[in-house]
């Protein structure tokens, strides 16, 4: 918001109103030993000088073109239709806050309601909430739902789930006394099996089998899914998953240095009262007019703290709106074409890279969609060579998984045109 300057007279009036003579008088309760006399900062700059300095610092960033970005790992470059910015930049959405007053927030409430509907349809589950912070917190919140629903204190992480998601899951679980275990063999103590489809490496997992294993011991199945993949893969509701979560960044949002993005969560109707955050509903007034309201807000701000399902205090409504615009604009056929193009280009790239001397697919027997792991000689050298050619290469996954030393994951989306693939192959072959 604009910077509002207080005049010396206004400052004096405010100080007099609270009964002190100076700004120092506001600090009388802070011991002198704890006060900082001054900050070790350089002299202030004018606005013009500040902008010049910021521009100079920004120029030091290395920016890779979208078409030459082949790194994924949970955040992806995709084409964003102009319609997304056209809608989200409208002041009534761009500056909107929490819609506590439904009579003054019908547009915002309807937009969130549409988001919920689209996510429910995408995942083939009964209900979705008004969005979460990101994919990582969505995974953690789903695990908390499962623990409360089953009364059990253990969750099982199966396969290669995004390591940062698992870190957040552990942070949430520590405070709740929930044990996080890796593996795919649940027992009577297991509240849920959490799996990712496709997984962190881009490989497809047997989601139906993992769901069955969870249900056989009375646990819930939590599917962490790529929203674009659901245009061509079976949705979680179809194979019986109880909760579906994921990161919605690919639905009309730029990488944004890793955020803000949005998390989504959907579940079976039997679990609706376990959902964190907010749920927007629709109804009709006495005159038959349709309206939108906050239907469920089971958080500590609205009910007794011990009854709260979560401490989430907001939702990423502007990001959720962007996702809604993207999904509506693209439609079922458009999203399927995006997924199909990404699939074909990734497989074309994988075939060409695997043909290079010393390069081989890390899991040649495993199917993948548009991201794949490949074992390469000297990964750091490969990455530097690509960077010199203006290409952002694969992600070194050994930083999280020691058994994958020498493995990079490459990704292709619709923005990586055939010529970009040619350039990448030529660069690593030189």
Secondary structure, DSSP 8 states (H G I E B T S, - for coil): -------HHHHHHHHHHTT-SSSGGGGTTS-GGG--S---------HHHHHHHHHHHHTTS----GGGB---TT-------HHHHHHHTSHHHHT------GGG-HHHHHHHHHHHHHHHHHHT-SEE-S-BS-HHHHHHHHHHHHHHHH---EEEE-SS--HHHHHHHHHHHHHHT-EEEESS---TTEEEEEEEES-TTSB---HHHHHHHHHHTT-EEEEEE-TTGGGTS--TTTTT-SEEEEE-TTTT---GGG-S--EEEEE-GGGGGG--S-EEEEEE-TT--EEEEEEE--BTTTS-GGG-SB------HHHHHHHHHHHHHHHHHHHHHHHHHHHHHHHHHHHHHHTSTT-EETTTTS-BSSEEEEE-SSHHHHHHHHHHTT-B--EEGGGT-GGGTTEEEEE--TTS-HHHHHHHHHHHH-
